[in-house]
Amino acid sequence: MDVYQKQRLGNNIDPKGLLIATAIILLWVSSLVFLLYFPVDFKNPVVYLGVLLQTHLYTGLFITAHDAMHGVVSTNRKLNHAIGWLAAILFSYNFYWRLFPNHHKHHRHVATDEDPDFHASNRFLPWYFSFISNYVNIWQILLMAGTYNLLKLFFPVSNLVLFWMVPAVLSTLQLFYFGTYLPHKGTHDNKHHSGTMTTNHVWAFLSCYFFGYHFEHHEAPNTPWWRLWRTKRNL
């Protein structure tokens, strides 16, 4: 029995999961296309809002791929993995099947030497660079460079940098800080070695799609991101 099957045991997957995953992907694409054509004027607050929006949607892509790794995007196994693969590729050419085993190692060996997301130093910068080194490889860099050189034939360089490249980097910081560093730094006296943020559903969504409720995610890993607030309430 593989990880996908284990995650699905006893899990009543809500059909809204596929709609929500599709909506995030379409919002990311449509927002990016709009912003790539948007005239950049640093006096215009829309430019800064655009960067923040794209950062949040990039994070949504990764969270969608993450949910697919837990088998909760679709009851159709192939479709579930296809959505996860697409979401990961759109996030700077992350490779879904490379992320998949690492993420489940994190769940099995959380906060140990076998956890690829953990860094014993508990220091932000060493941990962040260790985190990035586990999720970025030379092929992604080459693919991003090739795509950039292709896209700059059609779109202004300033737009590509502001709305395609910068949000991707900011999103890695968002995912790391709220989804890994804060929940797992220090010591935690529970079986998941995880902390959790104070209940505030608005901030929990804006900061990292409810993944600040991190103990709850480890306690109920087959819960999609958009139901974690309910898990927080119930636990």
Backbone bond lengths (Angstrom), bond angles and torsions (degrees), N, CA, C in turn:
res aa  C-N    CA-C-N  psi(-1)  N-CA   C-N-CA  omega(-1)  CA-C   N-CA-C  phi
1 M - - - 1.465 - - 1.529 109.40 -
2 D 1.355 117.60 125.97 1.453 119.87 -176.79 1.522 111.13 -87.13
3 V 1.334 115.75 176.50 1.466 121.45 -176.71 1.515 111.40 -60.42
4 Y 1.334 116.26 -40.52 1.465 120.44 -179.28 1.527 110.74 -59.27
5 Q 1.324 116.33 -46.39 1.464 120.02 -179.14 1.523 111.30 -64.66
6 K 1.328 116.28 -39.83 1.465 119.55 179.10 1.523 111.14 -63.41
7 Q 1.342 116.38 -40.02 1.454 119.31 -179.13 1.522 110.83 -66.41
8 R 1.337 116.64 -31.96 1.453 119.70 -175.44 1.526 113.61 -82.96
9 L 1.317 117.75 -15.74 1.457 119.89 -178.47 1.526 110.28 -57.68
10 G 1.298 116.26 123.93 1.456 120.09 178.49 1.508 114.03 71.49
11 N 1.336 117.47 10.72 1.456 119.79 -176.60 1.519 109.87 -102.88
12 N 1.327 116.49 121.38 1.454 121.59 177.30 1.524 107.93 -92.61
13 I 1.327 116.60 93.70 1.459 121.20 -174.21 1.519 109.79 -72.31
14 D 1.320 115.81 125.31 1.452 121.87 179.71 1.515 109.22 -76.78
15 P 1.346 118.72 129.59 1.476 120.46 179.70 1.526 113.13 -61.86
16 K 1.342 117.18 -16.59 1.471 119.13 176.70 1.521 111.27 -65.09
17 G 1.332 118.08 -20.26 1.455 121.02 -178.92 1.519 112.28 -57.51
18 L 1.332 116.81 -43.12 1.457 121.00 -179.77 1.522 110.60 -66.88
19 L 1.337 116.52 -39.95 1.470 120.26 179.06 1.521 111.14 -64.98
20 I 1.336 116.39 -41.76 1.465 120.43 -179.10 1.524 110.28 -67.55
21 A 1.326 117.28 -42.36 1.469 120.68 178.56 1.526 110.67 -62.39
22 T 1.326 116.22 -43.78 1.468 120.50 179.09 1.517 110.77 -64.12
23 A 1.331 116.73 -40.53 1.465 120.88 -179.91 1.526 111.35 -62.24
24 I 1.326 117.30 -42.05 1.475 120.26 179.62 1.522 110.75 -63.35
25 I 1.324 116.78 -43.64 1.469 120.17 179.58 1.524 110.45 -63.52
26 L 1.334 117.45 -45.07 1.466 120.87 -179.33 1.525 111.79 -67.59
27 L 1.327 117.23 -36.94 1.461 120.17 176.79 1.520 110.89 -64.61
28 W 1.335 116.68 -42.23 1.465 119.87 178.13 1.529 110.60 -61.04
29 V 1.320 117.48 -47.08 1.466 121.70 -178.60 1.522 111.14 -63.62
30 S 1.342 117.17 -50.04 1.470 120.53 -176.41 1.521 111.68 -66.29
31 S 1.326 117.04 -39.46 1.463 120.68 177.95 1.520 110.65 -64.76
32 L 1.331 117.03 -42.48 1.457 120.84 179.96 1.527 110.86 -63.69
33 V 1.319 117.42 -45.49 1.466 120.51 179.74 1.526 110.17 -60.29
34 F 1.325 116.72 -45.71 1.474 120.36 178.49 1.522 110.95 -59.13
35 L 1.330 117.04 -46.80 1.462 121.10 -175.21 1.527 112.38 -71.99
36 L 1.320 117.67 -28.90 1.459 119.18 177.86 1.525 111.68 -67.57
37 Y 1.328 116.42 -23.44 1.465 120.82 176.51 1.526 112.56 -95.62
38 F 1.325 116.17 -8.29 1.468 120.56 -173.91 1.532 110.21 -73.87
39 P 1.348 118.50 130.90 1.470 120.00 178.74 1.528 111.65 -66.63
40 V 1.317 116.83 122.05 1.463 121.60 -177.28 1.524 110.13 -79.22
41 D 1.320 114.94 119.05 1.460 122.68 174.78 1.521 105.92 -138.75
42 F 1.323 116.47 112.56 1.463 120.11 -173.02 1.524 113.16 -68.58
43 K 1.324 117.24 -5.08 1.455 120.60 173.40 1.538 111.07 -88.26
44 N 1.303 115.54 -9.74 1.461 121.01 -177.97 1.530 109.17 -92.54
45 P 1.327 118.53 118.98 1.477 120.70 -178.77 1.527 113.47 -63.35
46 V 1.326 117.24 -19.91 1.466 120.14 178.89 1.528 110.96 -61.38
47 V 1.328 116.96 -31.59 1.469 120.89 178.50 1.526 109.83 -60.32
48 Y 1.310 117.38 -46.47 1.459 121.91 -177.79 1.531 111.01 -71.85
49 L 1.330 115.39 -38.22 1.463 118.89 175.91 1.531 110.53 -64.26
50 G 1.338 115.77 -35.81 1.458 120.32 177.99 1.516 111.93 -63.34
51 V 1.325 116.61 -42.00 1.470 120.83 177.93 1.526 110.09 -62.40
52 L 1.341 116.89 -44.61 1.461 120.75 179.93 1.523 111.59 -65.40
53 L 1.337 115.95 -40.60 1.469 119.64 179.54 1.518 110.80 -63.83
54 Q 1.342 116.30 -46.58 1.460 118.96 -179.99 1.521 112.13 -64.56
55 T 1.333 116.60 -35.99 1.464 120.14 176.27 1.526 110.14 -60.65
56 H 1.322 115.98 -46.11 1.464 120.44 -179.20 1.528 111.08 -64.49
57 L 1.330 116.62 -39.12 1.460 119.67 -179.77 1.528 111.70 -72.57
58 Y 1.335 116.98 -34.05 1.466 119.57 172.70 1.529 109.55 -59.05
59 T 1.320 115.82 -45.69 1.467 119.86 177.92 1.523 110.26 -59.71
60 G 1.326 116.16 -38.41 1.461 120.65 176.97 1.515 112.70 -62.13
61 L 1.334 116.97 -35.22 1.463 120.12 176.24 1.528 110.68 -61.92
62 F 1.336 115.41 -46.08 1.461 118.74 -179.20 1.529 111.15 -66.19
63 I 1.326 116.25 -40.30 1.470 119.62 178.84 1.525 110.50 -64.06
64 T 1.342 117.02 -35.88 1.461 120.77 176.84 1.527 110.55 -64.48
65 A 1.343 116.49 -45.00 1.461 119.54 176.24 1.524 110.67 -61.14
66 H 1.321 116.08 -39.36 1.466 121.50 178.30 1.526 111.09 -61.20
67 D 1.330 117.00 -45.46 1.464 119.80 179.24 1.526 111.18 -62.72
68 A 1.331 116.14 -36.36 1.462 119.48 177.42 1.523 110.88 -63.89
69 M 1.337 116.78 -35.07 1.464 120.11 177.53 1.521 111.69 -62.85
70 H 1.331 115.83 -26.68 1.460 120.27 177.10 1.531 112.00 -95.02
71 G 1.340 116.07 5.45 1.460 120.45 174.37 1.505 115.17 71.59
72 V 1.347 118.51 27.28 1.463 119.34 -173.97 1.530 113.02 -115.48
73 V 1.334 117.89 12.94 1.463 119.57 175.03 1.520 110.26 -84.31
74 S 1.329 116.70 -42.80 1.460 120.72 -178.86 1.519 110.12 -147.71
75 T 1.323 115.87 150.31 1.462 120.71 175.32 1.527 111.17 -73.33
76 N 1.324 115.97 -19.78 1.458 120.95 176.15 1.526 108.42 -81.97
77 R 1.306 116.04 112.71 1.465 120.84 -172.75 1.528 112.28 -56.97
78 K 1.330 117.01 -47.63 1.463 120.06 -178.07 1.524 111.20 -64.97
79 L 1.326 117.17 -41.71 1.454 120.66 179.38 1.524 110.59 -66.73
80 N 1.324 116.06 -40.61 1.465 120.73 178.02 1.536 110.54 -56.19
81 H 1.331 116.10 -49.63 1.462 119.85 -178.90 1.527 111.53 -70.21
82 A 1.334 117.71 -32.58 1.469 120.61 179.16 1.529 110.51 -64.92
83 I 1.332 116.46 -42.98 1.467 120.38 177.50 1.528 109.67 -63.69
84 G 1.321 117.24 -43.36 1.462 120.78 178.42 1.517 111.70 -62.52
85 W 1.331 116.28 -42.25 1.466 120.94 178.90 1.528 110.68 -61.89
86 L 1.345 116.95 -45.53 1.463 121.30 -179.54 1.525 111.21 -63.24
87 A 1.329 116.68 -46.23 1.467 120.43 -179.63 1.519 110.80 -60.72
88 A 1.332 117.16 -40.70 1.465 121.02 179.98 1.524 111.28 -67.35
89 I 1.326 117.10 -41.98 1.468 120.94 179.43 1.525 110.87 -62.76
90 L 1.321 116.99 -41.42 1.469 120.15 179.99 1.519 111.49 -65.45
91 F 1.328 116.34 -26.00 1.465 120.12 176.19 1.533 108.62 -86.25
92 S 1.322 115.65 76.09 1.472 122.41 173.73 1.519 113.21 55.82
93 Y 1.339 115.70 38.68 1.465 120.91 175.12 1.521 113.07 60.04
94 N 1.322 116.89 41.23 1.462 118.75 169.18 1.525 108.71 -71.57
95 F 1.317 115.81 142.68 1.459 120.53 -177.32 1.529 109.49 -100.08
96 Y 1.319 114.35 111.93 1.464 122.56 -173.78 1.521 112.25 -53.04
97 W 1.334 116.97 -45.25 1.468 119.34 -175.24 1.521 112.30 -77.02
98 R 1.323 117.34 -9.46 1.466 120.73 170.48 1.528 109.52 -87.58
99 L 1.319 116.55 -36.92 1.460 120.87 178.06 1.529 111.68 -68.46
100 F 1.319 115.84 -36.71 1.471 122.17 -171.82 1.532 113.03 -54.15
101 P 1.341 119.30 -56.33 1.478 117.76 -177.80 1.517 112.89 -66.82
102 N 1.344 117.21 -35.15 1.466 119.60 179.18 1.520 111.62 -63.69
103 H 1.324 115.86 -40.54 1.456 117.83 -178.31 1.527 111.17 -66.65
104 H 1.307 116.98 -39.04 1.464 118.86 -179.58 1.533 111.65 -74.55
105 K 1.334 116.84 -25.16 1.466 118.95 169.86 1.522 110.07 -63.86
106 H 1.331 115.16 -39.59 1.467 119.56 177.97 1.528 110.46 -58.25
107 H 1.317 116.80 -43.24 1.468 119.74 -179.14 1.530 111.78 -70.00
108 R 1.317 116.97 -36.04 1.469 119.42 -177.62 1.521 112.38 -77.72
109 H 1.332 116.41 -31.94 1.476 120.09 -172.30 1.524 111.05 -126.51
110 V 1.308 117.03 39.84 1.468 120.85 -172.20 1.530 111.89 -55.87
111 A 1.348 113.63 133.31 1.479 122.22 176.08 1.522 113.28 60.24
112 T 1.343 117.10 33.93 1.465 122.02 174.48 1.524 108.43 -125.32
113 D 1.325 116.42 177.02 1.465 120.52 178.56 1.525 112.17 -64.23
114 E 1.324 117.24 -20.22 1.467 120.90 179.86 1.526 112.50 -90.85
115 D 1.322 116.80 0.58 1.462 121.77 178.54 1.526 108.70 -88.70
116 P 1.355 119.11 112.81 1.460 121.00 -177.27 1.531 113.31 -68.10
117 D 1.330 117.74 -16.01 1.463 121.33 -179.65 1.527 113.10 -94.52
118 F 1.326 117.03 -1.58 1.463 119.79 -173.57 1.519 110.72 -105.33
119 H 1.345 115.62 148.71 1.466 121.47 175.26 1.515 107.75 -136.57
120 A 1.311 116.31 120.18 1.465 121.27 -171.49 1.524 113.55 -65.83
121 S 1.332 117.54 -16.28 1.464 119.99 -178.56 1.530 112.24 -66.72
122 N 1.328 116.65 -27.69 1.468 122.46 -174.92 1.532 112.22 62.78
123 R 1.318 117.09 13.68 1.463 121.40 178.57 1.517 109.36 -98.66
124 F 1.335 115.62 138.55 1.462 120.91 -170.77 1.527 112.79 -58.18
125 L 1.330 118.21 -57.85 1.463 120.31 -172.71 1.529 113.60 -64.52
126 P 1.346 119.30 -48.95 1.480 117.54 177.29 1.527 112.33 -59.13
127 W 1.326 115.47 -39.12 1.461 119.65 -179.81 1.531 110.60 -66.90
128 Y 1.325 116.77 -42.36 1.467 120.49 -179.72 1.520 111.22 -62.54
129 F 1.329 117.11 -45.81 1.461 119.52 -179.49 1.526 111.31 -67.35
130 S 1.325 117.07 -33.34 1.463 120.36 174.36 1.526 110.08 -65.90
131 F 1.320 116.36 -42.88 1.461 123.08 178.19 1.522 110.45 -59.17
132 I 1.343 116.45 -48.28 1.460 121.33 -178.93 1.523 111.09 -64.27
133 S 1.335 116.27 -39.80 1.470 119.17 -178.26 1.521 112.02 -63.40
134 N 1.339 116.87 -25.42 1.459 120.71 177.89 1.523 113.00 -79.32
135 Y 1.338 116.30 -18.69 1.465 119.93 -173.99 1.519 114.31 -118.08
136 V 1.330 118.12 -3.11 1.463 121.09 179.06 1.520 108.56 -124.16
137 N 1.335 116.39 134.03 1.462 119.99 176.98 1.523 109.80 -133.98
138 I 1.311 115.87 174.03 1.459 121.33 -173.67 1.520 112.39 -62.23
139 W 1.344 117.16 -32.76 1.464 119.87 -179.41 1.523 111.46 -66.36
140 Q 1.324 116.84 -37.93 1.460 119.41 175.92 1.522 111.33 -62.63
141 I 1.320 116.39 -43.16 1.462 120.84 -179.14 1.526 110.34 -62.96
142 L 1.329 116.63 -43.04 1.466 120.25 179.58 1.528 111.19 -66.05
143 L 1.328 117.07 -41.32 1.463 120.48 178.84 1.526 111.53 -66.10
144 M 1.333 116.48 -40.20 1.462 119.88 177.23 1.526 110.67 -64.30
145 A 1.336 117.11 -42.50 1.464 121.00 179.38 1.528 110.82 -62.96
146 G 1.323 116.78 -43.12 1.459 120.50 178.70 1.516 111.92 -64.01
147 T 1.340 115.78 -43.09 1.465 120.23 179.56 1.525 110.99 -65.15
148 Y 1.327 116.39 -40.84 1.463 120.53 178.01 1.530 110.71 -59.34
149 N 1.322 116.69 -46.69 1.460 119.72 -178.64 1.527 112.50 -66.67
150 L 1.315 116.41 -27.80 1.462 120.24 174.98 1.525 111.06 -75.43
151 L 1.326 116.66 -46.72 1.465 120.60 -176.57 1.525 113.07 -66.79
152 K 1.334 117.15 -30.61 1.470 118.75 -177.74 1.532 112.07 -69.83
153 L 1.338 116.42 -10.47 1.464 120.09 172.89 1.523 111.09 -73.14
154 F 1.347 116.15 -19.54 1.460 120.50 -174.36 1.529 113.60 -117.74
155 F 1.340 116.66 -23.95 1.460 120.28 -175.48 1.519 110.54 -127.65
156 P 1.342 117.37 152.71 1.472 120.02 177.34 1.531 111.05 -61.77
157 V 1.329 115.47 141.07 1.464 121.20 -179.94 1.524 110.92 -58.69
158 S 1.349 116.55 -40.09 1.468 119.85 -179.37 1.516 111.51 -59.74
159 N 1.326 117.07 -39.26 1.469 120.55 178.75 1.521 111.67 -68.73
160 L 1.315 115.99 -40.72 1.467 119.65 178.78 1.520 111.19 -61.77
161 V 1.327 115.67 -43.46 1.460 119.43 -178.44 1.524 110.38 -67.76
162 L 1.341 116.59 -46.47 1.472 120.99 -174.20 1.523 113.23 -70.98
163 F 1.317 116.89 -39.14 1.469 119.20 -168.63 1.525 114.37 -111.88
164 W 1.328 116.99 -9.21 1.457 119.55 178.42 1.524 111.71 -115.72
165 M 1.335 116.68 -43.41 1.457 120.24 -175.21 1.528 113.45 -89.65
166 V 1.321 117.30 -51.82 1.474 120.69 -177.83 1.530 111.61 -58.88
167 P 1.349 119.48 -46.80 1.471 118.31 179.38 1.527 113.55 -60.63
168 A 1.332 117.59 -31.59 1.468 119.63 178.33 1.523 110.78 -63.99
169 V 1.346 116.04 -42.14 1.464 120.29 178.67 1.521 110.53 -67.67
170 L 1.336 116.68 -45.27 1.468 120.71 179.95 1.526 110.97 -61.61
171 S 1.318 116.04 -35.09 1.464 119.81 -180.00 1.521 111.63 -66.23
172 T 1.343 117.31 -36.44 1.465 118.27 177.27 1.528 110.27 -63.11
173 L 1.342 116.24 -36.28 1.466 119.83 176.37 1.521 110.79 -66.58
174 Q 1.319 116.37 -41.70 1.466 120.98 178.85 1.524 110.88 -61.88
175 L 1.321 116.22 -48.62 1.462 120.64 -179.73 1.523 111.63 -62.81
176 F 1.340 115.58 -43.23 1.456 118.94 -178.54 1.524 111.44 -67.49
177 Y 1.334 116.57 -49.56 1.460 119.90 -172.85 1.527 111.81 -65.86
178 F 1.330 116.52 -49.64 1.468 119.63 -175.18 1.528 113.25 -87.13
179 G 1.338 116.84 -26.22 1.459 119.24 -174.82 1.512 115.64 -102.39
180 T 1.354 116.76 -12.34 1.468 119.47 -179.48 1.521 112.10 -131.90
181 Y 1.322 116.39 -55.72 1.466 120.35 -172.42 1.527 112.44 -65.36
182 L 1.327 117.46 -57.26 1.469 119.76 -178.71 1.527 112.47 -60.35
183 P 1.336 119.56 -44.93 1.475 118.90 -177.50 1.529 114.46 -68.30
184 H 1.351 117.11 -29.41 1.462 118.61 -171.01 1.522 115.01 -112.92
185 K 1.319 118.34 -4.45 1.461 117.95 179.13 1.530 109.88 -72.22
186 G 1.321 115.19 153.93 1.463 119.06 -179.19 1.507 111.87 74.53
187 T 1.322 115.74 -161.67 1.466 120.77 179.28 1.521 109.77 -114.04
188 H 1.314 114.62 145.68 1.470 120.42 -178.84 1.522 108.44 -134.00
189 D 1.298 115.84 128.75 1.457 121.36 -175.65 1.523 110.37 -90.30
190 N 1.340 115.09 61.59 1.461 119.40 174.72 1.529 108.01 -149.58
191 K 1.300 116.74 165.97 1.467 121.01 -171.91 1.518 113.31 -67.02
192 H 1.352 117.21 -18.68 1.460 120.18 -179.39 1.525 112.61 -98.90
193 H 1.326 117.03 -0.65 1.469 121.36 -178.55 1.526 110.42 48.33
194 S 1.318 115.85 43.87 1.453 121.22 -173.67 1.519 111.27 -133.42
195 G 1.316 115.13 143.50 1.454 120.35 172.18 1.519 110.27 -96.08
196 T 1.316 115.91 -177.74 1.458 121.07 176.96 1.512 108.67 -151.52
197 M 1.334 116.42 148.29 1.452 119.40 -178.38 1.520 110.49 -80.52
198 T 1.326 116.05 159.14 1.454 121.47 176.19 1.526 109.52 -62.22
199 T 1.305 116.66 143.88 1.459 120.79 -177.29 1.521 111.69 -58.90
200 N 1.308 114.76 115.65 1.466 123.65 173.99 1.517 105.68 -161.84
201 H 1.320 115.93 92.50 1.452 120.22 -168.97 1.528 112.94 -65.10
202 V 1.319 118.17 -33.67 1.467 120.39 179.41 1.520 110.11 -65.62
203 W 1.342 116.55 -50.72 1.450 120.17 179.51 1.530 111.21 -66.64
204 A 1.317 116.89 -35.68 1.465 120.26 179.44 1.528 110.53 -62.26
205 F 1.328 116.76 -38.37 1.468 119.63 177.18 1.522 111.39 -71.25
206 L 1.331 117.24 -48.18 1.459 120.69 -176.30 1.527 112.20 -65.52
207 S 1.333 116.57 -35.82 1.466 119.49 -175.96 1.523 112.11 -73.37
208 C 1.353 117.47 -41.74 1.478 118.27 -178.72 1.528 112.54 -170.62
209 Y 1.345 116.14 47.09 1.462 119.69 174.53 1.523 112.55 52.50
210 F 1.328 116.01 43.69 1.467 123.79 176.86 1.526 114.70 71.82
211 F 1.344 118.29 7.93 1.454 117.90 -178.42 1.516 113.18 -81.71
212 G 1.341 116.94 0.09 1.454 119.45 165.54 1.522 110.51 -67.73
213 Y 1.338 116.09 -23.33 1.471 121.31 172.27 1.532 106.78 -80.86
214 H 1.316 115.29 67.78 1.453 119.53 -165.36 1.524 113.74 -84.28
215 F 1.321 117.22 -37.38 1.465 118.75 174.18 1.525 109.01 -57.42
216 E 1.321 115.20 -40.82 1.467 120.26 -178.91 1.535 110.94 -62.69
217 H 1.341 116.15 -38.36 1.467 119.02 178.16 1.530 110.75 -64.24
218 H 1.333 117.22 -43.61 1.462 119.49 179.65 1.528 111.48 -69.28
219 E 1.306 116.26 -31.62 1.463 120.28 178.82 1.525 111.26 -71.61
220 A 1.337 116.31 -33.43 1.470 121.09 -178.38 1.525 109.30 -135.12
221 P 1.351 117.56 70.31 1.465 120.51 -172.89 1.518 114.87 -67.21
222 N 1.348 116.84 -15.19 1.461 118.73 177.30 1.525 112.30 -92.27
223 T 1.334 116.08 19.53 1.464 121.57 175.37 1.524 108.75 -96.77
224 P 1.331 119.09 125.12 1.465 120.09 178.56 1.529 111.22 -65.96
225 W 1.326 116.25 158.83 1.464 120.23 -173.86 1.524 112.19 -56.92
226 W 1.327 116.74 -35.71 1.460 120.33 -173.68 1.533 112.40 -79.72
227 R 1.339 116.78 0.93 1.471 120.56 173.62 1.537 112.59 -112.43
228 L 1.323 116.71 -1.12 1.466 118.98 -176.15 1.522 112.47 -63.31
229 W 1.333 117.32 -30.65 1.467 119.08 177.95 1.529 110.27 -60.93
230 R 1.344 115.89 -35.20 1.466 119.88 179.70 1.526 110.46 -71.92
231 T 1.343 115.71 -38.63 1.465 119.78 176.25 1.521 110.05 -61.96
232 K 1.327 116.35 -40.93 1.467 121.18 177.18 1.522 110.07 -57.93
233 R 1.311 116.65 -45.81 1.464 121.41 -179.57 1.523 111.32 -64.14
234 N 1.329 116.59 -43.83 1.465 120.57 -175.85 1.530 112.81 -70.47
235 L 1.354 115.78 -35.17 1.458 118.34 -179.44 1.512 112.38 -78.88
